[in-house]
Amino acid sequence: MKAVTIEDVNNAILKEEYITLGIKTTACILTLKNGFEVIGLSVAVDPKNYNEEVGKPYAKSKALDKIWELRSEERRVGKEC
């Protein structure tokens, strides 16, 4: 079985969006080429310290982790999730 690579993960992404939820949460929504959406969140402890630009890479990292899981399961079962 071939291992999942960062290229596999990045190639699965069709669209990347960011939104602010509430007063201290950044959400990264990655739409995959198969239409599936994964969401990663980054939350500031104190709303006074919230900065969407700072939260974006953390939220995206969490969303990417979910794609790794999906792609790994696809390899294991032999079909697209």
Secondary structure, 3 states (H helix, E strand, C coil): CCCCCHHHHHHCEEEEEEEEECCCEEEEEEEECCCCEEEEEEECCCHHHCCHHHHHHHHHHHHHHHHHHHHHHHHHHCCCC
